[in-house]
Amino acid sequence: MPRGLASVANTELSHQVEGDTLAGALDDLFEREPGLRNHILDEEGRIRPHVSMFVDRDQAGLTAPVRDGAEIQVLNAVSGGRS
């Protein structure tokens, strides 16, 4: 989990979650860390445009399968600053 999201999490930067798909794994995460939902998913339950999700280093959507022991990463786009 990016440090920016860690500020809304109640516990750790990484979690052990369960789910057969990325959506299922996120549901498990949101049960433990409800404050993360609005930062990762939009009001219609889709991954926000500035968030990228990866399962075992492959970019993934909500229907992507998640095998036991898979690593899921959440990355937020970084932008802004002066040119």
N, C-alpha and C positions, 0 to 999 in steps of 0.2 A: 504494500500500500504506500502511495506517495506520502511524504511528510505533510503536505498540504491537507490531505484527507485525515491524517492522524490527529489533527487538531479537533475533528468532530467525532473521532472514535473514543469510546470509553476505555478501551484496554490497550491492545498491542498493535504493532505495525504489521504483523502477520497472524493469520488464523488458520486453523484446521477446519475445513468445511466439508460438507457432504452434498452430493447432488450428481445426477446422471448427466445433466446438461449445465451449461454456464448459468442459465436462468435459475436452475435448482440450487446450484452452489451459492449464487447471490442471495436467493431467498433465505438460505441457512445463515449467511453472513448478516443479512438485515435483521434477522431475529435476535442476533447477539449485539449488533451495532445499528440500531434503527436510524441513527443520525446520518448514516452514510447513504441511505437510499436516494435522497434528493440530490446528492452530489454526483451520483453515478447514473441514475435513471431519470428520465423526464416524467412529466405528468401522465404520459400515455404508456409508461413502462418500457420505453426504448432507451438504449444507451445514449447518453448525451453526446452531442457532436464533438465536444472538446475532450471526450474520454475515449481511450483506446483500451480494449480488453484483449489479453493474450492467454492462451492455454498452451502450455509447453512451448513457449516462444512463437507460436503461430497466432496471428491476429484472428479473433473469434467473435462471432455474434452470439446472441442469447441461446440459439438452438444448438450450438456446438457441443459435441459430446465431451464429457469429462471423465477420464478413466481414474481408477483408484491411484493415488499417489501423484496425480498431475499437479503442476504448478500453475496457478492462475495469477496474472499480474494485472493491476489497474494502473494506467498511466494517464495523467492529465496533460493536455497541451500547455506549453509555456509560451506566452506571447507578451508583447508590450515593450516598454522601454523607449528609448530615444534613438533616433538614427542620426 
